[in-house]
C-alpha cells in the first residue's frame, strides 16, 4: 500500500510537473504566436511601403522620361533659335555691307556731280538748262 501511495504521489507529482510544462509550453506558444503576428504585421506594412515605393519609382521614371523629352525639345528649339540668330546676324551684316556700298557709291556720284558742276562745262550746262526751262 505504501508503495501504491508512493507511486500515486509520484504520478501526481509527475502530473503537476507535466501540467506545469504544458502551461509553460502554451505560454511560450502564445508568445511565439504574438511575435509571429507582429512580424506578419510588420511584413505587411513593409510590403505595402515597398509597393508604394515601387509605384512612386515608376511615376518618377515616367516623369523623368517626360522631362527628358521636354528637355530635348527645348534643346532643339534653342538650337533652332541659335541658328535663326546666326542667319539674322548674317543678313544684317549683308544689309549693312550693301548699305555701306550703296552709301559709298552715292558719295562717289555726289563727288562726280560736284566735280562736274565745278568744271568749265558746268556753266554751259547751266545755260542749257536755263534755256530748256524757258
C-alpha positions, 0 to 999 in steps of 0.5 A: 500500500505504501508503495501504491501511495508512493507511486500515486504521489509520484504520478501526481507529482509527475502530473503537476510537473507535466501540467506545469510544462504544458502551461509553460509550453502554451505560454511560450506558444502564445508568445511565439504566436504574438511575435509571429503576428507582429512580424506578419504585421510588420511584413505587411506594412513593409510590403505595402511601403515597398509597393508604394515605393515601387509605384512612386519609382515608376511615376518618377521614371515616367516623369523623368522620361517626360522631362527628358523629352521636354528637355530635348525639345527645348534643346532643339528649339534653342538650337533652332533659335541659335541658328535663326540668330546666326542667319539674322546676324548674317543678313544684317551684316549683308544689309549693312555691307550693301548699305555701306556700298550703296552709301559709298557709291552715292558719295562717289556720284555726289563727288562726280556731280560736284566735280562736274558742276565745278568744271568749265562745262558746268556753266554751259550746262547751266545755260542749257538748262536755263534755256530748256526751262524757258 
